[in-house]
């Protein structure tokens, strides 16, 4: 990692003043990765349930996207989908 930093920022980057190593797997809010994980077949079996409205509640987020789930593009498209559902009165 230091070699990459030196290439990008010069020789001074080889002598960091501070270093932090984060164990994301033990973070109670992150649970180890940037996206949700479902076991084999779960997306096909339960995927629609992740975005189905429950009464007045509409779900949006990267993992509820129909395309590019788990990524920012998916989060944006699922937000647009949920807003469209709400504006159209879906789920009421």
N, C-alpha and C positions, 0 to 999 in steps of 0.2 A: 504494500500500500504506500509506503514511504517513497519508493521509487517512482510511482505514478505521481505523487504530489510534487516531487522534485522536478519531474518533467514538466508539470503544469505551472509550478510557482517558483521554481529555482531552488538552489542549494539550501537556502535557509529553511525550507520545508522539511529537511531531513532531521531537524532537531525540534520536535514538537514540545511545547511547554506543558501540554496536558493531553491525556488520552482517555477516552471513555469507551468501554466495551459494554454493550447492553445485551442482556440475555432476554430477548423478546418472548421466548417460550414460557418464562416465568412471570411475565407482566400480566397482572390479573385482568387488564382491560384489552390488551392486544392479542393475547393467546397465541403468539408465535408467528403470525404471518400477516400479510397485507390484505388478504382476501379470505372469504369464507371457503370452507372445504366440506364437501359432501362425499360419502363413499360411492363406489361404482354403482351406477344405475339410479342413484337418488335424484339427480337432476331430472331425469326422464320421468321418474315416478312421482316426485313431489314438487318439481320446479314451478308449476303453475300455482301451487299453493303459497309460494313465497311472495307472490304479487297479487293474490286475490284479495279484494277489499273485504274487511270484516266490519259490517255495519258502516258507520261513517268513517272508519279508519282506512286510509289508502297507504300502501307501502311503496316506498321508493328507496333506491340505494343501488350501489354497484352490483350486489348479488341478486337483485331482482330484475336485472336487465335481460332482455331476450337476445341481445347481441352484445358481445364484448363484456360479459359478466365479470365482475371483479376489477374492472378498470375504470378510469375516470370517464371515458366515453360512455361506458355502460351506465354509470351513475347519472350522467346528464340525460341520456335518453330515457332512463327510468323515471327521472324527475318530470320530464316532459310528458311521459305516459300517464303518471299519476295525476299531474295537473289537468291533463285532458279529461281523464276519468271524472275528476271532481267538477270541472267546468260543465261536463255533459250530464252530470247527475248520476253517473254509474255507481252501482253499489248501494243505492238508497231504496 
